[in-house]
Amino acid sequence: MATRSRFRSDPGLVARMTLTMFLIGALYVAFIAVLLSQGVSTVVVVIIAGGLLFAQYFFSDKIALYGMGGRIVTPEEAPELHGIVDRLCALADMPKPRVAIADVDMPNAFATGRNPRNAVVCATTGIMRRLDTEELEGVLSHELSHVAHRDVAVMTLASFLGVVAGLITRFAYYSGLFGGFDDRDDDRNGAAPLIVIMLVSILVYVLSFILTRALSRYRELSADRSGALLTGRPSALASALQKVTGEIARIPTRDLRSAEAFNAFFFTPALSNGFSISSLFSTHPPLEKRLEQLARISVQLGQPVA
Amino acid sequence: MGLFDTLLGRTKPAKPDLDALFALPSAAITLEAGMQLKPTGVGSVCVKPAEGAGFAGLREQIDQLLAADNDKYTEVTDGFGFSWITREGDPGDLADLVTDLHSVNASLADAGFGPALLCTLVVFSGDGGPPVGLVYLYKRGTWYPFVPTGKDRRDNSRELQVRAVLGKDLNVETDLSRWFPVWGAPGL
């Protein structure tokens, strides 16, 4: 039986994402090459960074839930939320993730977990109060798309290099401070490579930071796209985005500043655990870009039956 | 979903399997023999309506298709925004009901809305207990029983009994976590 599909992929988005991933990979190779040429024993650094990311990868669901104050809820406690997730999972043919609610007034939702079997989808009470069922469904299908795309695994892998480079920068800085840069003759040979390593690491860190942010934005657009196609209601997701970002824009500055301080506290902001719907941080594409894409999908869906 | 689709964030919408619906009439005979459950003649298709003229136009076509027959036909939208296209026919002629439901499914899939199909539900009753719904999940190609007994409560033992009776005739969903409840479905 011939089945037509209205659900097309976006080759341009895929191409941009592939290029970004390629650049991150190329940066990996170049960085390792420089480290080796400078004769650095990178084993320690890689083990420390690997340990951090291993924990991040395996406990991403628990870390993110704890960070947001989320609580796993049963179908009896939250029948509406569970009902929406049930139906979306049946439509998309994916295993049902655990469902959590965070008692926070800020409208937000996130999905986390290293694979679809260990995933958690969490919504705040703020978003559930502000959005109607259709809009909430749009937001949840966006989060479920993150789960299907395994975004936690992909972004953890992509941000690995940035973490290594950041660690080396710090190591080099402290060893320079405590004995690298003094005038003793026998240390002169060691000082020059240390500065090179530090400068290269800073450069790698910055580049990797920019690239992972770009990758994150592309994956947000992908999740918007898949989510909108799953529900067949791109306009509901668009109106949810407008409501959520409009609400965030109205939060008093004190809250915003404390949110920023919290973010800066992290070793690298690219380490964030969840993929949230709000465009508070630059890991998300600008609202106009997301709305524009959703409008395009809406037009495609509206084409009459041939 | 392949590795590249995962890496590039391209989920392919799950394709529905429509033909497994025709296994139902023979399973109904087993169900009657095993549990004295008979079809009530009520069956429905649950679909997530997409926005825009494409879906609205299709809905008109389906209306015309079903109105040509004399059987009762209704359409309701539930609290989750899903449409239930319900068909109420002759309880004795399950094959006719299945054909009607299949034609609804096929016109949706042919117009490119196959991924929007959620499930098909056919209702059985007659042994004195609460009515039993057999739910067909298009994307999995599997069936499962659903027996609601009140608000947000379902009779799991009765459901397991149905599974035991039908295990050989229908492809029953093995993963129990996928036996999604459909509260307030028509005919239950």
HADDOCK unambig.tbl for C-alpha pairs under 7 A between the chains (distance, minus, plus):
assign (segid A and resid 3 and name CA) (segid B and resid 109 and name CA) 5.98 0.50 0.50
assign (segid A and resid 3 and name CA) (segid B and resid 110 and name CA) 5.31 0.50 0.50
assign (segid A and resid 3 and name CA) (segid B and resid 112 and name CA) 6.54 0.50 0.50
assign (segid A and resid 4 and name CA) (segid B and resid 110 and name CA) 5.89 0.50 0.50
assign (segid A and resid 4 and name CA) (segid B and resid 111 and name CA) 6.40 0.50 0.50
assign (segid A and resid 4 and name CA) (segid B and resid 112 and name CA) 4.54 0.50 0.50
assign (segid A and resid 5 and name CA) (segid B and resid 112 and name CA) 4.21 0.50 0.50
assign (segid A and resid 5 and name CA) (segid B and resid 113 and name CA) 6.78 0.50 0.50
assign (segid A and resid 6 and name CA) (segid B and resid 112 and name CA) 5.17 0.50 0.50
assign (segid A and resid 6 and name CA) (segid B and resid 113 and name CA) 6.87 0.50 0.50
assign (segid A and resid 9 and name CA) (segid B and resid 10 and name CA) 6.58 0.50 0.50
assign (segid A and resid 14 and name CA) (segid B and resid 8 and name CA) 5.94 0.50 0.50
assign (segid A and resid 17 and name CA) (segid B and resid 8 and name CA) 6.67 0.50 0.50
assign (segid A and resid 84 and name CA) (segid B and resid 80 and name CA) 6.86 0.50 0.50
assign (segid A and resid 86 and name CA) (segid B and resid 180 and name CA) 6.11 0.50 0.50
assign (segid A and resid 90 and name CA) (segid B and resid 118 and name CA) 6.51 0.50 0.50
assign (segid A and resid 91 and name CA) (segid B and resid 115 and name CA) 6.85 0.50 0.50
assign (segid A and resid 91 and name CA) (segid B and resid 116 and name CA) 6.75 0.50 0.50
assign (segid A and resid 91 and name CA) (segid B and resid 117 and name CA) 6.89 0.50 0.50
assign (segid A and resid 91 and name CA) (segid B and resid 118 and name CA) 5.37 0.50 0.50
assign (segid A and resid 91 and name CA) (segid B and resid 139 and name CA) 6.87 0.50 0.50
assign (segid A and resid 92 and name CA) (segid B and resid 13 and name CA) 6.44 0.50 0.50
assign (segid A and resid 92 and name CA) (segid B and resid 14 and name CA) 5.76 0.50 0.50
assign (segid A and resid 93 and name CA) (segid B and resid 14 and name CA) 6.36 0.50 0.50
assign (segid A and resid 93 and name CA) (segid B and resid 139 and name CA) 5.72 0.50 0.50
assign (segid A and resid 93 and name CA) (segid B and resid 140 and name CA) 6.60 0.50 0.50
assign (segid A and resid 133 and name CA) (segid B and resid 80 and name CA) 6.64 0.50 0.50
assign (segid A and resid 134 and name CA) (segid B and resid 81 and name CA) 6.96 0.50 0.50
assign (segid A and resid 149 and name CA) (segid B and resid 6 and name CA) 4.84 0.50 0.50
assign (segid A and resid 149 and name CA) (segid B and resid 7 and name CA) 6.97 0.50 0.50
assign (segid A and resid 149 and name CA) (segid B and resid 9 and name CA) 5.19 0.50 0.50
assign (segid A and resid 150 and name CA) (segid B and resid 6 and name CA) 6.70 0.50 0.50
assign (segid A and resid 219 and name CA) (segid B and resid 9 and name CA) 6.43 0.50 0.50
assign (segid A and resid 222 and name CA) (segid B and resid 9 and name CA) 5.70 0.50 0.50
assign (segid A and resid 222 and name CA) (segid B and resid 10 and name CA) 6.92 0.50 0.50
assign (segid A and resid 226 and name CA) (segid B and resid 11 and name CA) 6.38 0.50 0.50
assign (segid A and resid 231 and name CA) (segid B and resid 48 and name CA) 6.82 0.50 0.50
assign (segid A and resid 232 and name CA) (segid B and resid 49 and name CA) 6.86 0.50 0.50
assign (segid A and resid 232 and name CA) (segid B and resid 50 and name CA) 4.19 0.50 0.50
assign (segid A and resid 232 and name CA) (segid B and resid 51 and name CA) 6.29 0.50 0.50
assign (segid A and resid 233 and name CA) (segid B and resid 50 and name CA) 5.70 0.50 0.50
assign (segid A and resid 233 and name CA) (segid B and resid 51 and name CA) 5.59 0.50 0.50
assign (segid A and resid 301 and name CA) (segid B and resid 51 and name CA) 6.96 0.50 0.50
assign (segid A and resid 301 and name CA) (segid B and resid 52 and name CA) 6.34 0.50 0.50
assign (segid A and resid 301 and name CA) (segid B and resid 54 and name CA) 6.35 0.50 0.50
assign (segid A and resid 302 and name CA) (segid B and resid 51 and name CA) 6.70 0.50 0.50
assign (segid A and resid 302 and name CA) (segid B and resid 52 and name CA) 4.05 0.50 0.50
assign (segid A and resid 302 and name CA) (segid B and resid 53 and name CA) 4.72 0.50 0.50
assign (segid A and resid 302 and name CA) (segid B and resid 54 and name CA) 4.52 0.50 0.50
assign (segid A and resid 303 and name CA) (segid B and resid 53 and name CA) 6.42 0.50 0.50
assign (segid A and resid 303 and name CA) (segid B and resid 54 and name CA) 4.95 0.50 0.50
assign (segid A and resid 304 and name CA) (segid B and resid 53 and name CA) 5.90 0.50 0.50
assign (segid A and resid 304 and name CA) (segid B and resid 54 and name CA) 4.00 0.50 0.50
assign (segid A and resid 304 and name CA) (segid B and resid 57 and name CA) 6.68 0.50 0.50
assign (segid A and resid 305 and name CA) (segid B and resid 54 and name CA) 5.53 0.50 0.50
assign (segid A and resid 305 and name CA) (segid B and resid 57 and name CA) 6.87 0.50 0.50
assign (segid A and resid 305 and name CA) (segid B and resid 58 and name CA) 6.55 0.50 0.50
assign (segid A and resid 305 and name CA) (segid B and resid 111 and name CA) 5.86 0.50 0.50
